[in-house]
Amino acid sequence: MRKPDFAFWSFMAMTGLAGATTVLNVTRTYSATTGNSEIYRQLDLFGDVLERVRSDYVDKPNDQQLIETAINGMLSALDPHSAYLSAKSFRDMQVQTRGEFGGLGIEVTMDQETKFIKVVSPIDETPAAKAGLQANDLISALDGDQIAGLTLEQAVEKMRGPVNTPITLTVIRKGRDEPFEMKIVRDVIRINAVRSKTEAGGEIGYVKISTFNEQTHSNLVRQIEAMKKDGAGKKIKGFIVDLRNNPGGLLDQAVAVSDDFLDRGAIVLTKGRNLEETDRKNATNGDITDGKPIVVLVNGGSASASEIVAGALQDHKRAVVAGTRSFGKGSVQTIIPLGQNGAIRLTTARYYTPSGRSIQAKGIVPDVIVEQDLPDDLKGKEKPRGEASLRGHLKVDGEEATGSSSYVPRESDKDTQLQWAIKHLLKAEAPTAGATKAN
């Protein structure tokens, strides 16, 4: 072939290839645009509504508040645990997970039926606990201003404030006919995540884990080691790990605490929408209790990270789980920073126990059901609540169930579940599986 002919046909081939590529790219672009057209149409609708509100609302609205409220509405519509965090709320959350923050000392959620703030549990030795606030109390007003219409984050923001300043809560409590007011003085909340003592004349080691913050694992190890070294260690027959009314916290701390009692095997499995959100956490060698029997106490206030610990020890038959059905929060939230604009807390995965059980909207069913005796003013009036009762919760396959009572008496001798655990460990019984009813 002569050179001019060769050059001509090469040019034609390259032109054809370029044309085919252009057509393919246009087709792909059109396909992608067609697929996204509905979301863009909805965004146009949002823009139209936003502009109409900004121009026609009776009072000039705050633009930033409008956008933040819209974002939070989108996230809260997904499930009860996804939310937008303003820059200040994000900073407050970071302080809280470090184990020190300012406020009243209560773990709260939004009650979807009443739109009031629901107390998950007061934190031990905080102003809220000392004032007598109880799990399952509903807070309907703050300093006389109704909570209805506020997001959870907005209500929490109002409850926080300068140290030594008072706030008056309007409280609705099961068993009381009328709401009542409770005045609480704000303080610096230093969360002692783990408290310990010995029971039964030093024969039983007791550890109460109230939350899972950055200090939980190290505090637990330190306090159990102290019990083993103070002379009582040789007498200790077993340990009680009290997770009742523990609302959860950091996933890595739940894994570390589970690992403290296990030598091998899976601790928790997380499964997300994408492959990179699927993970398995395994135990490493070393049991800080030297293999002694353990009873884990749970109730309707035990949620999230505390359910991970209870489920791991139950599946490995490392502990007897006793008490009543836990809350049933089996989802993982990831905090995604947004620079100076705060962050979003987004549900990104579900977690499963080592045997593959989902806790979501089902909870941990104890090996031994031990009902807590209720005072007369609560009998027949306390309504068990759990994840399954929250509007918009993640659905699961199979039957769902609510939680259970979260009442725990302050007096040890009236604590039915604690007394059962002490008697069980004094008998040095081996852990058993399968739910039974305590006598």
TAPE-V58633 format. One record per residue. N is the residue number from 1. PHI is phi in whole degrees, -180 to 180 (none if undefined). NEAR is the number of other C-alpha atoms within 8 Angstrom. D_CENTER is the distance of its C-alpha to the mean C-alpha in whole Angstrom. Layout:
BEGIN
n = (N & N)
phi = (PHI & PHI)
near = (NEAR & NEAR)
d_center = (D_CENTER & D_CENTER)
END
This chain:
BEGIN
n = (1 & 2 & 3 & 4 & 5 & 6 & 7 & 8 & 9 & 10 & 11 & 12 & 13 & 14 & 15 & 16 & 17 & 18 & 19 & 20 & 21 & 22 & 23 & 24 & 25 & 26 & 27 & 28 & 29 & 30 & 31 & 32 & 33 & 34 & 35 & 36 & 37 & 38 & 39 & 40 & 41 & 42 & 43 & 44 & 45 & 46 & 47 & 48 & 49 & 50 & 51 & 52 & 53 & 54 & 55 & 56 & 57 & 58 & 59 & 60 & 61 & 62 & 63 & 64 & 65 & 66 & 67 & 68 & 69 & 70 & 71 & 72 & 73 & 74 & 75 & 76 & 77 & 78 & 79 & 80 & 81 & 82 & 83 & 84 & 85 & 86 & 87 & 88 & 89 & 90 & 91 & 92 & 93 & 94 & 95 & 96 & 97 & 98 & 99 & 100 & 101 & 102 & 103 & 104 & 105 & 106 & 107 & 108 & 109 & 110 & 111 & 112 & 113 & 114 & 115 & 116 & 117 & 118 & 119 & 120 & 121 & 122 & 123 & 124 & 125 & 126 & 127 & 128 & 129 & 130 & 131 & 132 & 133 & 134 & 135 & 136 & 137 & 138 & 139 & 140 & 141 & 142 & 143 & 144 & 145 & 146 & 147 & 148 & 149 & 150 & 151 & 152 & 153 & 154 & 155 & 156 & 157 & 158 & 159 & 160 & 161 & 162 & 163 & 164 & 165 & 166 & 167 & 168 & 169 & 170 & 171 & 172 & 173 & 174 & 175 & 176 & 177 & 178 & 179 & 180 & 181 & 182 & 183 & 184 & 185 & 186 & 187 & 188 & 189 & 190 & 191 & 192 & 193 & 194 & 195 & 196 & 197 & 198 & 199 & 200 & 201 & 202 & 203 & 204 & 205 & 206 & 207 & 208 & 209 & 210 & 211 & 212 & 213 & 214 & 215 & 216 & 217 & 218 & 219 & 220 & 221 & 222 & 223 & 224 & 225 & 226 & 227 & 228 & 229 & 230 & 231 & 232 & 233 & 234 & 235 & 236 & 237 & 238 & 239 & 240 & 241 & 242 & 243 & 244 & 245 & 246 & 247 & 248 & 249 & 250 & 251 & 252 & 253 & 254 & 255 & 256 & 257 & 258 & 259 & 260 & 261 & 262 & 263 & 264 & 265 & 266 & 267 & 268 & 269 & 270 & 271 & 272 & 273 & 274 & 275 & 276 & 277 & 278 & 279 & 280 & 281 & 282 & 283 & 284 & 285 & 286 & 287 & 288 & 289 & 290 & 291 & 292 & 293 & 294 & 295 & 296 & 297 & 298 & 299 & 300 & 301 & 302 & 303 & 304 & 305 & 306 & 307 & 308 & 309 & 310 & 311 & 312 & 313 & 314 & 315 & 316 & 317 & 318 & 319 & 320 & 321 & 322 & 323 & 324 & 325 & 326 & 327 & 328 & 329 & 330 & 331 & 332 & 333 & 334 & 335 & 336 & 337 & 338 & 339 & 340 & 341 & 342 & 343 & 344 & 345 & 346 & 347 & 348 & 349 & 350 & 351 & 352 & 353 & 354 & 355 & 356 & 357 & 358 & 359 & 360 & 361 & 362 & 363 & 364 & 365 & 366 & 367 & 368 & 369 & 370 & 371 & 372 & 373 & 374 & 375 & 376 & 377 & 378 & 379 & 380 & 381 & 382 & 383 & 384 & 385 & 386 & 387 & 388 & 389 & 390 & 391 & 392 & 393 & 394 & 395 & 396 & 397 & 398 & 399 & 400 & 401 & 402 & 403 & 404 & 405 & 406 & 407 & 408 & 409 & 410 & 411 & 412 & 413 & 414 & 415 & 416 & 417 & 418 & 419 & 420 & 421 & 422 & 423 & 424 & 425 & 426 & 427 & 428 & 429 & 430 & 431 & 432 & 433 & 434 & 435 & 436 & 437 & 438 & 439)
phi = (none & -72 & -59 & -60 & -62 & -61 & -64 & -62 & -69 & -64 & -62 & -64 & -65 & -66 & -63 & -63 & -64 & -63 & -65 & -62 & -62 & -61 & -61 & -62 & -65 & -63 & -61 & -63 & -62 & -63 & -62 & -65 & -65 & -62 & -66 & -98 & -60 & -67 & -66 & -67 & -62 & -67 & -66 & -62 & -62 & -59 & -61 & -63 & -65 & -60 & -65 & -66 & -64 & -64 & -93 & -116 & -63 & -58 & -116 & -67 & -80 & -86 & -59 & -63 & -65 & -60 & -68 & -62 & -66 & -64 & -62 & -66 & -63 & -62 & -71 & -68 & -73 & -73 & -167 & -69 & -111 & -88 & -163 & -93 & -113 & -64 & -56 & -70 & -61 & -64 & -63 & -63 & -64 & -63 & -65 & -63 & -69 & -78 & 102 & -150 & -160 & -99 & 156 & -99 & 95 & -133 & -95 & -132 & -144 & -95 & -76 & -71 & -81 & -93 & 65 & -94 & -84 & -105 & -80 & -74 & -170 & -76 & -83 & -54 & 61 & -117 & -53 & -64 & -66 & -67 & -78 & 98 & -65 & -122 & -58 & 79 & -61 & -108 & -104 & -101 & -152 & -124 & 52 & 85 & -91 & -65 & -82 & -52 & 102 & -92 & -78 & -60 & -65 & -66 & -67 & -62 & -60 & -70 & -77 & -88 & 174 & -60 & -60 & 74 & -101 & -88 & -143 & -107 & -100 & -97 & -113 & -111 & -128 & -58 & 97 & -116 & -71 & -122 & -63 & -137 & -99 & -134 & -95 & -129 & -97 & -64 & -150 & -72 & -97 & -106 & -82 & -87 & -64 & -134 & -121 & -140 & -165 & -113 & -122 & 54 & 66 & 90 & -87 & -125 & -91 & -121 & -128 & -106 & -104 & -93 & -162 & -116 & -107 & -67 & -99 & -60 & -61 & -65 & -65 & -63 & -61 & -62 & -75 & -70 & -61 & -65 & -65 & -74 & -98 & -85 & 101 & -85 & -56 & -70 & -88 & -65 & -94 & -173 & -128 & -107 & -108 & -93 & -109 & -66 & 59 & -90 & -78 & 112 & 146 & -80 & -63 & -64 & -74 & -63 & -65 & -64 & -66 & -60 & -62 & -60 & -110 & -121 & -102 & -162 & 94 & -72 & -107 & -155 & -114 & -118 & -129 & -110 & -70 & -111 & -60 & -70 & -97 & -105 & -152 & -138 & -104 & -115 & -79 & -115 & -64 & 126 & -121 & -69 & -98 & 58 & 80 & -72 & -59 & -132 & -117 & -104 & -100 & -134 & -152 & -66 & -94 & -87 & -139 & 58 & -59 & -68 & -73 & -62 & -64 & -61 & -66 & -66 & -69 & -70 & -63 & -85 & 54 & -84 & -145 & -92 & -91 & -128 & 124 & -131 & -53 & -78 & -65 & 98 & -94 & -109 & -126 & -110 & -106 & -107 & -89 & -112 & -64 & -122 & 65 & -77 & -96 & 94 & -163 & -119 & -102 & -121 & -71 & -119 & -160 & -108 & -115 & -132 & -73 & -53 & -84 & 93 & -76 & -89 & -93 & -57 & 60 & -128 & 81 & -92 & -90 & -60 & -64 & -128 & -80 & -125 & -76 & -85 & -63 & -102 & -67 & -58 & -74 & -109 & -63 & 76 & -117 & -78 & -100 & -61 & -132 & -156 & -56 & -63 & -92 & -82 & -66 & 84 & -69 & -63 & -81 & -134 & -78 & 90 & -76 & -96 & -148 & -79 & -79 & -162 & -60 & -116 & -77 & -132 & -69 & -72 & -84 & -61 & -71 & -98 & -84 & -57 & -69 & -63 & -64 & -62 & -62 & -62 & -62 & -62 & -73 & -65 & -81 & 54 & -74 & -74 & -59 & -126 & -112 & 96 & -69 & -131 & -107 & -75 & -92)
near = (4 & 5 & 6 & 6 & 8 & 9 & 8 & 8 & 8 & 8 & 8 & 8 & 8 & 8 & 8 & 8 & 8 & 8 & 8 & 8 & 8 & 8 & 8 & 8 & 8 & 8 & 8 & 8 & 8 & 8 & 8 & 8 & 8 & 7 & 7 & 8 & 8 & 7 & 7 & 8 & 8 & 8 & 8 & 8 & 8 & 8 & 8 & 8 & 8 & 8 & 8 & 9 & 9 & 10 & 7 & 6 & 9 & 4 & 4 & 7 & 9 & 6 & 7 & 6 & 8 & 9 & 8 & 10 & 8 & 8 & 9 & 10 & 8 & 8 & 12 & 11 & 8 & 8 & 12 & 11 & 9 & 13 & 10 & 12 & 12 & 10 & 10 & 8 & 11 & 11 & 8 & 9 & 8 & 8 & 10 & 10 & 11 & 9 & 13 & 11 & 10 & 12 & 12 & 14 & 12 & 11 & 10 & 9 & 9 & 11 & 10 & 8 & 5 & 5 & 10 & 12 & 14 & 13 & 15 & 13 & 14 & 14 & 12 & 7 & 6 & 12 & 12 & 13 & 14 & 8 & 9 & 6 & 9 & 9 & 13 & 10 & 12 & 11 & 14 & 13 & 11 & 14 & 8 & 8 & 6 & 7 & 13 & 7 & 5 & 8 & 7 & 9 & 9 & 8 & 11 & 8 & 9 & 8 & 10 & 10 & 10 & 8 & 10 & 7 & 9 & 8 & 11 & 11 & 14 & 14 & 13 & 12 & 9 & 10 & 8 & 7 & 5 & 5 & 9 & 7 & 8 & 9 & 9 & 12 & 11 & 16 & 13 & 9 & 11 & 7 & 7 & 7 & 13 & 13 & 9 & 10 & 8 & 11 & 10 & 7 & 6 & 10 & 13 & 16 & 16 & 12 & 14 & 10 & 13 & 14 & 11 & 16 & 13 & 10 & 10 & 14 & 10 & 7 & 10 & 11 & 10 & 8 & 11 & 13 & 9 & 8 & 13 & 11 & 8 & 7 & 8 & 11 & 9 & 6 & 8 & 12 & 12 & 13 & 15 & 14 & 12 & 11 & 14 & 13 & 15 & 13 & 15 & 12 & 12 & 11 & 8 & 6 & 13 & 14 & 13 & 9 & 12 & 14 & 14 & 10 & 13 & 14 & 10 & 8 & 8 & 11 & 16 & 14 & 14 & 13 & 11 & 11 & 7 & 6 & 6 & 6 & 11 & 11 & 8 & 9 & 9 & 10 & 12 & 8 & 7 & 9 & 11 & 10 & 8 & 5 & 7 & 8 & 14 & 13 & 13 & 13 & 14 & 18 & 17 & 18 & 18 & 16 & 15 & 14 & 13 & 14 & 16 & 14 & 13 & 12 & 11 & 14 & 14 & 13 & 10 & 8 & 10 & 12 & 12 & 16 & 13 & 15 & 14 & 14 & 13 & 17 & 20 & 18 & 12 & 13 & 11 & 10 & 11 & 8 & 8 & 8 & 7 & 8 & 6 & 5 & 7 & 14 & 14 & 12 & 13 & 12 & 11 & 11 & 13 & 12 & 13 & 14 & 15 & 14 & 6 & 7 & 7 & 10 & 14 & 15 & 18 & 15 & 16 & 12 & 8 & 13 & 13 & 13 & 12 & 12 & 8 & 11 & 7 & 7 & 6 & 5 & 6 & 10 & 8 & 4 & 8 & 9 & 6 & 10 & 12 & 15 & 14 & 15 & 7 & 10 & 9 & 8 & 10 & 7 & 6 & 8 & 4 & 4 & 6 & 8 & 9 & 15 & 18 & 14 & 13 & 12 & 7 & 7 & 7 & 6 & 6 & 8 & 6 & 8 & 13 & 11 & 12 & 9 & 10 & 9 & 11 & 12 & 8 & 9 & 15 & 11 & 6 & 9 & 8 & 5 & 10 & 7 & 8 & 6 & 9 & 7 & 7 & 6 & 2)
d_center = (76 & 77 & 75 & 75 & 74 & 71 & 70 & 70 & 68 & 65 & 65 & 64 & 62 & 60 & 60 & 59 & 56 & 55 & 55 & 53 & 50 & 50 & 50 & 48 & 45 & 46 & 45 & 42 & 41 & 43 & 40 & 37 & 38 & 39 & 35 & 34 & 36 & 34 & 31 & 34 & 35 & 32 & 32 & 35 & 34 & 32 & 34 & 37 & 34 & 33 & 37 & 38 & 35 & 37 & 40 & 40 & 38 & 39 & 38 & 37 & 34 & 32 & 31 & 28 & 26 & 28 & 26 & 23 & 22 & 24 & 21 & 18 & 20 & 20 & 16 & 15 & 17 & 16 & 13 & 10 & 8 & 11 & 13 & 16 & 16 & 19 & 21 & 20 & 16 & 16 & 18 & 16 & 13 & 15 & 17 & 13 & 12 & 16 & 16 & 18 & 18 & 20 & 19 & 19 & 16 & 14 & 10 & 10 & 10 & 13 & 15 & 16 & 20 & 21 & 19 & 19 & 16 & 14 & 13 & 10 & 12 & 15 & 15 & 18 & 21 & 20 & 22 & 20 & 20 & 24 & 24 & 23 & 20 & 18 & 15 & 16 & 18 & 19 & 20 & 22 & 24 & 24 & 28 & 29 & 28 & 26 & 22 & 23 & 23 & 21 & 17 & 14 & 15 & 19 & 18 & 16 & 19 & 21 & 20 & 20 & 24 & 26 & 26 & 29 & 29 & 28 & 26 & 27 & 24 & 25 & 23 & 23 & 23 & 24 & 27 & 29 & 31 & 30 & 28 & 28 & 28 & 26 & 27 & 25 & 26 & 24 & 24 & 22 & 19 & 19 & 16 & 18 & 15 & 18 & 21 & 23 & 27 & 29 & 30 & 33 & 35 & 33 & 33 & 29 & 27 & 24 & 21 & 18 & 15 & 13 & 10 & 10 & 12 & 15 & 17 & 15 & 17 & 20 & 20 & 20 & 23 & 25 & 25 & 25 & 28 & 30 & 30 & 32 & 34 & 35 & 37 & 35 & 34 & 37 & 36 & 32 & 32 & 28 & 25 & 22 & 19 & 17 & 13 & 14 & 12 & 9 & 6 & 5 & 6 & 8 & 9 & 13 & 13 & 11 & 14 & 17 & 16 & 17 & 20 & 21 & 22 & 23 & 26 & 26 & 24 & 21 & 17 & 15 & 16 & 15 & 17 & 17 & 19 & 22 & 23 & 22 & 18 & 19 & 18 & 19 & 18 & 21 & 22 & 25 & 28 & 27 & 26 & 26 & 27 & 30 & 29 & 29 & 28 & 24 & 22 & 19 & 18 & 15 & 15 & 13 & 11 & 9 & 6 & 5 & 7 & 9 & 10 & 11 & 13 & 14 & 15 & 17 & 19 & 20 & 21 & 23 & 24 & 24 & 23 & 23 & 20 & 21 & 20 & 18 & 16 & 12 & 10 & 10 & 7 & 9 & 8 & 8 & 8 & 11 & 13 & 16 & 19 & 21 & 24 & 25 & 23 & 20 & 17 & 15 & 11 & 12 & 11 & 13 & 13 & 12 & 12 & 14 & 16 & 19 & 21 & 20 & 18 & 15 & 12 & 11 & 13 & 15 & 13 & 14 & 18 & 19 & 23 & 24 & 23 & 24 & 24 & 24 & 27 & 26 & 28 & 31 & 30 & 26 & 28 & 28 & 26 & 22 & 21 & 18 & 15 & 12 & 10 & 14 & 15 & 13 & 16 & 16 & 13 & 14 & 17 & 18 & 21 & 22 & 22 & 18 & 18 & 16 & 14 & 17 & 18 & 16 & 19 & 20 & 23 & 24 & 27 & 27 & 30 & 29 & 25 & 26 & 23 & 24 & 28 & 28 & 26 & 29 & 31 & 30 & 30 & 33 & 35 & 33 & 32 & 31 & 28 & 28 & 26 & 26 & 25 & 28 & 28 & 29 & 32)
END
